[in-house]
Amino acid sequence: MKGAAPPHLNDRQRQYLLAAYQLDQRLEAAHKNDYHRGIIAPASDWRAMPYGRWQHFLSKPPTELRQLIEEQQAASQQRLVDPGTGSTWKALAERGLVEVEERAIISGPDGYSLPHILLTREGRKLVRRLTGEVRPVTPRKVKPAKPEGLLQAQQWLALVRLYELDFEGLPADDEQGLSYGRIQSKTLEVLGAQGLVVGSPLDQPLPAKRYTITDQGREFYYAYYRTNALAYHRGHELPRPVLTAEQYTFWQRMEELNIAKTKAIAPTKEAYEAVRREMLHFQLAGPLHTLYVAPYWYIALAGRGIQLAPNVSLVDSHFDTEAEAVAAGQQLAKRWALQLSWLEPVS
């Protein structure tokens, strides 16, 4: 019981307990070295301390535990090793400070056994209390917080599959709808509870029975692609967010204007400037979110031969946050406005 007084021990019992603790700590240090060398053994084996004499040796030397008690006996001039040893160990065991177990040393009719002493946790605590030993406090390892938007591996892979299939969806493997494309229905149900995917009614017949990604699921994929991709896969192994319909239309028109601008260079300066003005007006009229594919994605620079392919990722562009990407877009818009002011005809 916490806060309870320690069990009363006479001097003989304390000497036995101190000897057992001394050897126990030696064994613990030795076991740590063995563990690092790959030698694994249960504590009930390596902490067990035989007491007595090794009968199978000619001189019948004492075990290490008995030798320690004999040394204490010589130093204290007390009689510690005598026929009452068994009773002393028993008294310590009754107080929950040690465990005593008879174990065979050599089996067979000519064999013998010795009592093995195991110091309990309460026994170690009492010795430290009696000796004033202070154990260093090991700081508790703090489990790192789960990053926002991080799905479990199977859930993320399922969302990736559905994102790739888009409106086509993932058909059921059987009439019962136990799995879809070998993805367990329970995994998809978890995503469905978050509004990321939606499944057709269970009574829907094959092949119409399927799961598809929702708009919320696409937004989630855009927002937390980087978090999950870094946790489970290298980025190039997964489909990157693609352009939305609005973004696709924007960049398609930008590409057309860019081609027209290139063709207008040769004929006249006025034709080139007219196309350039139209391009700048179009860029400034569009909402800022059309300048990048999704949070954490690189803002494509207009007028640099933009292609309708996945843009370069934030990692490649050295943006650390979405805020930095938006700030870069705002700076870009200011530059466009300044360029437009230079191209506007003077009235």
KAMOKA-V283337 format. One record per pair of residues at least 6 apart in sequence whose ideal C-beta (glycine too) atoms are under 7 Angstrom apart, sorted by the first residue. I is the first residue (numbers start at 1). J is the second residue. Records with the same first field share a line. If there is no record, write none. Layout:
BEGIN
I = J + J
END
This chain:
BEGIN
6 = 126 + 129
7 = 95
9 = 17
12 = 80 + 88
13 = 88 + 91 + 92
14 = 130
15 = 69 + 72 + 80
16 = 69 + 88 + 89 + 92
17 = 92 + 97 + 123 + 127
18 = 127
19 = 65 + 68 + 69 + 72
20 = 49 + 65 + 98 + 117 + 119
21 = 119 + 124 + 127
22 = 68
23 = 49 + 64 + 65 + 68
24 = 47 + 49 + 119
27 = 46 + 47
31 = 46
44 = 118
47 = 118
48 = 116 + 118
49 = 65 + 116 + 117
50 = 63 + 65 + 114 + 116
51 = 63 + 65 + 66 + 114 + 115 + 117
52 = 63 + 66 + 114 + 115
53 = 60 + 61 + 62 + 63 + 66
54 = 60 + 61 + 63
55 = 112
56 = 106
62 = 70
63 = 114
65 = 117
66 = 81
69 = 80 + 81
70 = 81
72 = 80
73 = 79 + 80 + 81
89 = 98 + 100 + 115 + 117
90 = 100
92 = 98
93 = 99 + 100
96 = 120 + 122
97 = 120 + 122 + 123 + 126
98 = 117 + 118 + 119 + 120 + 123
99 = 118 + 120
100 = 115 + 117
101 = 116
102 = 113 + 115
103 = 113 + 114 + 116
104 = 111 + 113
105 = 111 + 112 + 113 + 114
106 = 112
128 = 135
147 = 227
149 = 223 + 224 + 227
150 = 227 + 228 + 231
151 = 159 + 228
153 = 232
154 = 187
155 = 187 + 190 + 191
156 = 228 + 232
158 = 183 + 187 + 188 + 191
159 = 191 + 196 + 217 + 221
160 = 238 + 239
161 = 170 + 181 + 183
162 = 170 + 197 + 211 + 212 + 213 + 217
163 = 213 + 218 + 221 + 239
164 = 239
166 = 213
167 = 212
169 = 210 + 211 + 212
170 = 180 + 181 + 183 + 210 + 211
171 = 180 + 207 + 209 + 210
172 = 180 + 206 + 209 + 210
173 = 179 + 180 + 182
175 = 206
177 = 185 + 202 + 209
178 = 185
179 = 185
180 = 188 + 210 + 211
188 = 197 + 199 + 211
191 = 197
192 = 198 + 199
195 = 214 + 216
196 = 213 + 214 + 216 + 217 + 220
197 = 211 + 212 + 213 + 214 + 217
198 = 211 + 212 + 214
199 = 211
200 = 208 + 209 + 210
221 = 241
222 = 241 + 294 + 295
223 = 294 + 295
225 = 241
226 = 296 + 314
229 = 235 + 238
235 = 313 + 315
240 = 310 + 313
241 = 293 + 294 + 297
242 = 310
243 = 251 + 293
246 = 290
247 = 290 + 293
248 = 308
250 = 286 + 290
251 = 306 + 308
252 = 308
253 = 282
254 = 302 + 306
255 = 306 + 308
257 = 275 + 278 + 279 + 282
258 = 303 + 305 + 306
260 = 275
261 = 272 + 275 + 276 + 279
264 = 271 + 272 + 275
265 = 272
273 = 343
276 = 343
277 = 340 + 343
279 = 302
280 = 336 + 339 + 340
281 = 340
283 = 302 + 336
284 = 333 + 336 + 337
288 = 326 + 329
291 = 299 + 300 + 329
292 = 298 + 299 + 325 + 329
293 = 311
295 = 322
296 = 314 + 322
297 = 311 + 313 + 314
298 = 311 + 312 + 313 + 314 + 316 + 317 + 319
299 = 325 + 328 + 329 + 332
300 = 306 + 311
314 = 325
319 = 325
END
